[in-house]
Amino acid sequence: MPTTEQILASHEAALAEQNAFKVSTHYAKDAVAIVNGTTYRGRPEIASMYAKLIDELPDAVWRTDVAVVHGDLAYVEWACESSAASRVDAGTDTFIVVDGFITRQTARFAVIANDGLAMKQRNPAVTS
């Protein structure tokens, strides 16, 4: 059984590949993620949320600033930058990993346009 650290490393690698489907395979079938106040249930909704996030941050370079793991619980502080479009200066995630899958996640971050004009919080699952 993979450890929490191994699951998160694989999750981060899939995110760096910009592969929303691959990211979603790290989640249990009945996983729940609460991201910027919106709840996503199950792999299809979670994959859709990541696909929209990846669209907002094309070719982003992701950086983990802090990662604390205690058994099945992980807390991560991160940032990323897409030279073409936008960035996240400070994001936080909390994960619970059970039997090799992420079962619960909370996340908070704001996507900021590199031109500085759209400096408002965005939910990647909400479309205009």
Disulfide bonds with the S-S distance in Angstrom:
none
